[in-house]
Amino acid sequence: MPPAARRRPATRKGRPVLTREAIAAKALEMAGAQGFRSVSMRALAAELGVTVRALYNYVEDRQDVVDLALGLMLDSWNPPPLSPAAWEESVAGYARSLREVYRRWPRALLVSLDEDAPPSSVHPNRLRNLDRFLQLLDGLGLDLPAALEVHRHLSLLVLSFVLLVDHPAAHTTTSASTLVPDAWLTAHADLDVPTLRRAAALPVPPPDAQFDQLVSAVVAQIRGRLDTV
């Protein structure tokens, strides 16, 4: 039996061992928490415990760092097999795969607002997985305009869900069981919003249950389109 491969040490003589992979991982971690605008070469070097000069032994410039980080993020986006014969579960699986990537690095999703990346840096998975999803809808009998409408709807729903539901739920110590914080209504005790006050007293489903409702809405949208085909 061949000996197990030895892992490269993370440090050498107390100093981090740099690799392009380690730089990408740290940059993506920073972008996921604070957006890509937080990823300067100086800030990245400080996070890694090295000098800026040391970084340039492994990357060409900041754009190279951004491209590496985005590549690492999209490398991890691998939807399950999509089959028209089990299209409802396929749609749900595709949506869950998007959610998993998005909520792992939520602020990194705003890269289009923070960066002006060249077309050549677009990761193949952004194209390949979109094509697979459109093929799924095409196999059901939807025409291309209808398939694109479904994809836009699903993508916007998942993106907004992660930013507005998943991310706050993972980074707050307060209860997320109400529609609006009690403090808001208390601060506006004289405001005439009786329906909102009744609604705010009701419990909000946990994030996973809310996400299932989101997917059900997209499935219903597709089913409605199929009924008109």
C-alpha positions, 0 to 999 in steps of 0.5 A: 500500500503506497504511503499517504501523501503528506500535507504541506504545512500551513506554517514554516518557522512560524510564518504562513506558507503562501500558495495561490489557493491560500490567498484565494481562500482568504480573499474569498473569506474577506469578500464573503464577510465584507464585500470585495471592496474590503480586499485590498492587497494590504488588508489581505497581507495583514489577514494572512500575516505576510507582507504585501511584497510576499503576495506578489510572489504568487499573484500578479495584482489585485485583479488576479486575487479577485479572479482567484477568489471568484474561481474558488467560489464558483468551483464549489457550485455543482448542482445535482443532476437535472432531469425533466423526468423529475423536474420538480426535485431538479428545480429544488436541487438547483435552487438549494445548490445556489443557496448553499454557495450564496450563503457561504459567502453572501457579501461576495455575491455583490461582486458586480457592484464592487468590481469591473471584471473582464469577460474572460474572467467569467467562470465556466460554471456560470455558463455551464450551469445556466445552460443545464438549467435552461436545458431542463426547462426546454426538455419540459416544453417551455420556450426559451423566453419562458425559461429565461423568465423562470431562471431570472425569477429563481436567481433573484429570489435566491439572491435576495433570500440569502442576503435578507433572510439567511445572512441576518439569521446567521449573524444576529443574536436577537430573535428573528421570529417576528416580521419587524423588530418589536423596538420599531413598533415601540418607538412608533407607538402612536403610529396607526398600523394596526394590521402590521402590529397583528402581523408582527405578533405572528411567528415567522417560519424558520429560514429553511421553511421559508426557502421551501415556500420560495421553491414551491412558488417557482415550481408553481410558476413553471407548472402554470407555464406548462399548462399553457403549452 
